[in-house]
Amino acid sequence: MTENLIVCIDHYEKIKGLSREIENIHHTSIFILFLGGGVIICSGLFQLTLVEIGGLEFFMLISFLMCMLTEQFIYCWFGNDIIYKSAQISNAAYNTPWTECDLRFKKILLQFLIQTKKPIQIKVGGLFAMSIDAFKSVVQSSYSYFTLLKRLQDMS
């Protein structure tokens, strides 16, 4: 049973290393995607207020905004999935019949449980975890800036 645990720990370490590698390689591009996506969503919403409802340009803008939202959502969905599934690892390890195992197994399991307390996350620009909460924040920020732009336009 100890050998199986060691294989699982090795597999976990490889996954953790891969997520760090992905983050190191793509952190800047994902950050630009989030930042640019937020700006594009904000400006797209603002443009919607300037075009005729029901016209071709209106539907093109709606389609474009849906594509931008979908692109952001897909990144966040899979980032959230990584967080969720990696958080389940410590529960699965704890649910093994560890009370019946030898002391070596218990020590290795304890170290692994301590190591898996914090779920694996892919950070956007090293600032925040790619998750559904991050998507929600981008959409809320975009809408807040849109309302600010709209108020400034209405004042002039």
MITIVEX-456218 format. One record per residue: x, y, z negated of N, C-alpha, C in turn; residue number from 1. Coordinates in nm, 2 decimals. Each point is the difference from the previous one (the first is absolute). Layout:
N
nX  nY  nZ  caX  caY  caZ  cX  cY  cZ  k
X  Y  Z  X  Y  Z  X  Y  Z  NUM
...
***
This chain:
156
nX  nY  nZ  caX  caY  caZ  cX  cY  cZ  k
0.08  -0.12  0.00  -0.08  0.12  0.00  0.09  0.13  0.00  1
0.11  -0.01  -0.06  0.09  0.11  -0.01  0.05  0.04  0.14  2
0.03  -0.10  0.08  0.05  0.02  0.14  -0.11  0.07  0.08  3
-0.12  -0.04  -0.02  -0.11  0.07  0.08  -0.01  0.15  -0.04  4
0.01  0.02  -0.13  0.00  0.14  -0.05  0.11  0.08  0.06  5
0.12  -0.06  0.00  0.12  0.07  0.06  -0.03  0.03  0.15  6
-0.06  -0.09  0.07  -0.03  0.02  0.14  -0.10  0.12  0.02  7
-0.10  0.00  -0.09  -0.10  0.11  0.00  0.07  0.13  -0.03  8
0.09  0.01  -0.09  0.07  0.12  -0.04  0.08  0.05  0.12  9
0.07  -0.10  0.06  0.08  0.04  0.12  -0.08  0.06  0.11  10
-0.12  -0.07  0.02  -0.09  0.05  0.10  -0.05  0.15  -0.03  11
-0.03  0.02  -0.13  -0.05  0.13  -0.05  0.11  0.10  0.03  12
0.13  -0.03  -0.04  0.11  0.09  0.02  0.02  0.03  0.15  13
-0.02  -0.09  0.09  0.01  0.03  0.14  -0.11  0.09  0.05  14
-0.12  -0.02  -0.05  -0.11  0.09  0.03  0.02  0.14  -0.05  15
0.05  0.01  -0.13  0.03  0.13  -0.06  0.11  0.07  0.08  16
0.10  -0.07  0.04  0.11  0.05  0.08  -0.05  0.05  0.14  17
-0.09  -0.07  0.06  -0.05  0.04  0.13  -0.09  0.12  -0.02  18
-0.07  0.02  -0.10  -0.08  0.12  -0.02  0.09  0.12  -0.02  19
0.11  -0.02  -0.08  0.10  0.11  -0.01  0.06  0.04  0.13  20
0.03  -0.10  0.08  0.06  0.02  0.13  -0.09  0.08  0.09  21
-0.13  -0.04  0.00  -0.10  0.07  0.08  -0.01  0.14  -0.05  22
0.00  0.02  -0.13  -0.01  0.14  -0.06  0.12  0.08  0.04  23
0.12  -0.06  -0.01  0.12  0.08  0.04  0.01  0.04  0.14  24
-0.05  -0.09  0.09  0.01  0.02  0.14  -0.11  0.10  0.04  25
-0.12  -0.01  -0.05  -0.12  0.07  0.05  -0.05  0.11  -0.09  26
0.07  0.03  -0.11  -0.06  0.10  -0.09  -0.02  0.13  0.06  27
0.09  0.05  0.08  -0.01  0.13  0.06  -0.12  0.00  0.10  28
0.00  -0.10  0.09  -0.10  0.00  0.10  -0.14  -0.02  -0.06  29
-0.02  -0.08  -0.10  -0.13  -0.01  -0.06  -0.04  0.13  -0.07  30
0.10  0.07  -0.07  -0.03  0.13  -0.06  -0.05  0.10  0.11  31
0.07  0.00  0.11  -0.04  0.09  0.11  -0.14  -0.03  0.05  32
-0.03  -0.13  0.01  -0.13  -0.05  0.04  -0.11  0.05  -0.09  33
0.03  -0.01  -0.13  -0.10  0.04  -0.10  -0.02  0.15  0.00  34
0.11  0.07  0.00  0.00  0.15  0.00  -0.07  0.05  0.13  35
0.05  -0.05  0.11  -0.06  0.04  0.13  -0.14  -0.04  0.02  36
-0.04  -0.12  -0.05  -0.13  -0.05  0.00  -0.10  0.09  -0.08  37
0.05  0.05  -0.11  -0.08  0.09  -0.08  -0.02  0.13  0.07  38
0.10  0.06  0.06  -0.01  0.12  0.07  -0.10  -0.02  0.12  39
0.02  -0.11  0.07  -0.08  -0.02  0.12  -0.15  -0.02  -0.04  40
-0.03  -0.07  -0.11  -0.13  -0.02  -0.04  -0.06  0.14  -0.04  41
0.07  0.08  -0.07  -0.05  0.13  -0.04  -0.03  0.09  0.12  42
0.10  0.00  0.10  -0.02  0.09  0.11  -0.11  -0.06  0.09  43
-0.02  -0.13  0.01  -0.11  -0.06  0.07  -0.13  0.03  -0.05  44
-0.01  0.00  -0.13  -0.13  0.04  -0.07  -0.03  0.14  0.03  45
0.10  0.09  0.00  -0.02  0.14  0.03  -0.04  0.02  0.14  46
0.06  -0.08  0.09  -0.03  0.01  0.14  -0.15  -0.04  0.03  47
-0.05  -0.10  -0.08  -0.13  -0.04  0.01  -0.10  0.11  -0.03  48
0.03  0.10  -0.08  -0.09  0.11  -0.03  0.00  0.10  0.11  49
0.10  -0.01  0.09  0.01  0.10  0.11  -0.07  -0.05  0.13  50
-0.02  -0.12  0.01  -0.06  -0.06  0.13  -0.15  -0.02  -0.01  51
-0.06  -0.02  0.11  -0.15  -0.02  0.01  -0.02  -0.14  -0.05  52
-0.10  -0.02  -0.09  -0.03  -0.13  -0.05  -0.07  -0.08  0.11  53
0.04  -0.12  0.02  -0.06  -0.08  0.11  0.07  0.01  0.13  54
0.09  0.09  0.02  0.07  0.01  0.12  0.12  -0.10  0.01  55
0.06  -0.01  0.12  0.11  -0.09  0.02  0.12  0.02  -0.09  56
0.03  0.13  -0.02  0.11  0.03  -0.08  -0.02  -0.04  -0.15  57
-0.13  0.02  -0.04  -0.04  -0.04  -0.13  0.03  -0.15  -0.02  58
-0.05  -0.08  0.09  0.02  -0.15  -0.01  0.15  -0.04  0.01  59
0.07  0.07  0.08  0.14  -0.03  0.01  0.08  0.03  -0.13  60
-0.04  0.11  -0.06  0.06  0.03  -0.13  -0.04  -0.10  -0.11  61
-0.13  -0.04  0.00  -0.04  -0.10  -0.09  0.08  -0.13  0.02  62
0.01  -0.04  0.12  0.08  -0.13  0.03  0.14  0.02  -0.04  63
0.06  0.11  0.02  0.14  0.02  -0.04  0.01  0.00  -0.15  64
-0.09  0.06  -0.07  0.01  0.00  -0.15  -0.02  -0.14  -0.05  65
-0.09  -0.08  0.06  -0.02  -0.13  -0.04  0.13  -0.09  0.02  66
0.07  0.03  0.11  0.12  -0.08  0.02  0.11  0.04  -0.10  67
0.01  0.13  -0.03  0.09  0.05  -0.10  -0.03  -0.06  -0.14  68
-0.12  0.00  -0.04  -0.04  -0.06  -0.13  0.02  -0.15  0.00  69
-0.03  -0.06  0.11  0.02  -0.15  0.00  0.15  -0.03  -0.01  70
0.09  0.08  0.07  0.14  -0.03  0.00  0.05  0.02  -0.15  71
-0.04  0.10  -0.06  0.04  0.02  -0.14  -0.05  -0.11  -0.09  72
-0.13  -0.03  0.02  -0.06  -0.10  -0.09  0.06  -0.14  0.02  73
0.04  -0.04  0.12  0.07  -0.13  0.02  0.13  -0.01  -0.08  74
0.08  0.11  0.00  0.12  0.00  -0.07  -0.03  -0.02  -0.15  75
-0.09  0.08  -0.05  -0.04  0.00  -0.14  -0.06  -0.13  -0.04  76
-0.08  -0.06  0.08  -0.07  -0.13  -0.03  0.11  -0.11  -0.03  77
0.09  -0.01  0.10  0.10  -0.10  -0.02  0.10  0.03  -0.11  78
0.03  0.13  -0.03  0.08  0.03  -0.11  -0.07  -0.03  -0.13  79
-0.13  0.02  -0.01  -0.08  -0.03  -0.11  -0.01  -0.15  -0.02  80
-0.01  -0.08  0.11  0.00  -0.14  -0.01  0.13  -0.06  -0.06  81
0.11  0.06  0.04  0.13  -0.04  -0.06  0.00  0.03  -0.15  82
-0.04  0.11  -0.04  -0.01  0.03  -0.14  -0.09  -0.10  -0.08  83
-0.12  -0.02  0.06  -0.09  -0.09  -0.07  0.05  -0.14  -0.01  84
0.05  -0.06  0.11  0.05  -0.13  0.00  0.12  -0.02  -0.08  85
0.09  0.10  0.00  0.12  -0.02  -0.09  -0.03  0.01  -0.14  86
-0.11  0.07  -0.04  -0.04  0.01  -0.14  -0.06  -0.13  -0.05  87
-0.05  -0.08  0.10  -0.06  -0.13  -0.04  0.11  -0.11  -0.03  88
0.12  0.03  0.04  0.11  -0.10  -0.01  0.03  -0.03  -0.15  89
0.00  0.10  -0.08  0.03  -0.03  -0.14  -0.11  -0.08  -0.07  90
-0.12  0.03  0.04  -0.12  -0.08  -0.05  0.02  -0.15  0.04  91
0.03  -0.02  0.13  0.01  -0.13  0.05  0.12  -0.08  -0.07  92
0.11  0.07  -0.03  0.11  -0.06  -0.07  -0.03  -0.03  -0.14  93
-0.08  0.09  -0.06  -0.03  -0.03  -0.14  -0.10  -0.12  -0.02  94
-0.08  -0.02  0.11  -0.10  -0.10  -0.01  0.05  -0.14  0.03  95
0.13  -0.01  0.01  0.07  -0.13  0.02  -0.01  -0.07  -0.14  96
0.01  -0.13  0.00  0.00  -0.07  -0.13  0.14  0.01  -0.07  97
0.04  0.12  -0.03  0.13  0.03  -0.05  0.02  -0.05  -0.15  98
-0.11  -0.01  -0.07  0.02  -0.05  -0.14  0.05  -0.14  0.00  99
-0.02  -0.08  0.10  0.04  -0.14  0.01  0.14  -0.01  0.06  100
0.06  0.11  0.04  0.13  -0.01  0.06  0.12  0.02  -0.09  101
0.12  -0.03  0.05  0.12  0.01  -0.09  0.04  0.15  -0.02  102
0.09  0.02  -0.08  0.05  0.14  -0.04  0.06  0.07  0.11  103
0.07  -0.06  0.09  0.06  0.06  0.12  -0.11  0.06  0.09  104
-0.10  -0.07  0.02  -0.12  0.04  0.08  -0.06  0.12  -0.06  105
-0.02  0.00  -0.13  -0.07  0.11  -0.07  0.09  0.13  0.00  106
0.13  -0.02  -0.01  0.09  0.12  0.01  -0.01  0.06  0.14  107
0.01  -0.08  0.10  -0.01  0.05  0.14  -0.13  0.06  0.03  108
-0.11  -0.06  -0.05  -0.13  0.05  0.02  -0.02  0.14  -0.07  109
0.05  0.01  -0.12  0.00  0.13  -0.07  0.07  0.11  0.07  110
0.11  -0.03  0.06  0.08  0.10  0.07  -0.08  0.04  0.13  111
-0.06  -0.10  0.06  -0.08  0.02  0.12  -0.12  0.09  -0.03  112
-0.07  -0.03  -0.11  -0.12  0.08  -0.04  0.04  0.14  -0.03  113
0.11  0.02  -0.06  0.05  0.14  -0.03  0.03  0.07  0.14  114
0.06  -0.07  0.09  0.03  0.05  0.13  -0.12  0.04  0.08  115
-0.11  -0.08  -0.01  -0.12  0.02  0.08  -0.10  0.09  -0.07  116
0.03  0.06  -0.11  -0.09  0.09  -0.07  -0.04  0.12  0.10  117
0.09  0.05  0.07  -0.02  0.11  0.09  -0.02  -0.05  0.14  118
-0.12  0.02  0.06  -0.03  -0.05  0.13  0.09  0.06  0.11  119
0.02  -0.07  0.11  0.07  0.05  0.11  -0.08  0.11  0.07  120
0.07  0.11  0.03  -0.06  0.11  0.07  0.09  0.05  0.11  121
-0.06  0.04  0.10  0.07  0.07  0.11  -0.03  0.15  -0.02  122
0.10  0.08  -0.02  -0.02  0.14  -0.03  0.00  0.08  0.13  123
-0.08  0.11  0.00  0.00  0.09  0.12  0.10  0.11  -0.03  124
0.10  0.00  0.07  0.11  0.10  -0.02  0.06  0.00  -0.14  125
-0.01  -0.11  -0.06  0.05  -0.02  -0.14  -0.08  0.08  -0.10  126
-0.12  0.05  0.03  -0.08  0.08  -0.09  -0.12  -0.07  -0.06  127
-0.08  -0.07  0.08  -0.12  -0.07  -0.05  -0.02  -0.13  0.07  128
-0.06  -0.09  -0.07  -0.03  -0.13  0.06  -0.10  0.00  0.11  129
0.02  -0.07  0.11  -0.09  -0.01  0.11  -0.12  -0.09  -0.05  130
-0.11  0.06  -0.03  -0.12  -0.07  -0.05  -0.13  0.07  0.04  131
-0.11  -0.06  -0.04  -0.13  0.06  0.03  -0.01  0.14  -0.07  132
0.06  0.01  -0.12  0.00  0.13  -0.07  0.08  0.10  0.08  133
0.10  -0.04  0.06  0.08  0.10  0.09  -0.08  0.04  0.11  134
-0.07  -0.09  0.07  -0.09  0.04  0.11  -0.11  0.10  -0.05  135
-0.06  -0.03  -0.11  -0.10  0.09  -0.06  0.06  0.14  -0.02  136
0.12  0.00  -0.05  0.07  0.13  -0.03  0.02  0.08  0.13  137
0.04  -0.07  0.10  0.03  0.07  0.13  -0.13  0.05  0.06  138
-0.11  -0.08  -0.01  -0.13  0.05  0.05  -0.05  0.12  -0.08  139
0.01  -0.01  -0.13  -0.04  0.11  -0.09  0.08  0.12  0.03  140
0.13  -0.01  0.01  0.08  0.12  0.03  -0.03  0.06  0.13  141
-0.02  -0.08  0.10  -0.04  0.05  0.13  -0.13  0.07  0.00  142
-0.09  -0.05  -0.07  -0.13  0.07  -0.01  0.01  0.13  -0.08  143
0.08  0.00  -0.11  0.02  0.12  -0.07  0.06  0.11  0.08  144
0.10  -0.03  0.08  0.06  0.10  0.09  -0.09  0.04  0.11  145
-0.09  -0.09  0.04  -0.10  0.03  0.10  -0.09  0.11  -0.05  146
-0.05  -0.03  -0.13  -0.10  0.10  -0.06  0.07  0.13  -0.02  147
0.13  0.00  -0.03  0.07  0.13  -0.02  0.01  0.07  0.14  148
0.04  -0.07  0.10  0.00  0.06  0.14  -0.14  0.06  0.04  149
-0.10  -0.08  -0.03  -0.14  0.04  0.04  -0.04  0.13  -0.08  150
0.04  0.01  -0.13  -0.03  0.12  -0.07  0.07  0.12  0.05  151
0.13  -0.02  0.03  0.08  0.11  0.06  -0.06  0.04  0.13  152
-0.05  -0.09  0.08  -0.06  0.04  0.13  -0.13  0.07  -0.02  153
-0.08  -0.04  -0.10  -0.12  0.06  -0.03  0.02  0.15  -0.05  154
0.11  0.02  -0.07  0.02  0.13  -0.06  0.04  0.10  0.10  155
0.06  -0.05  0.11  0.05  0.10  0.11  -0.10  0.02  0.10  156
***
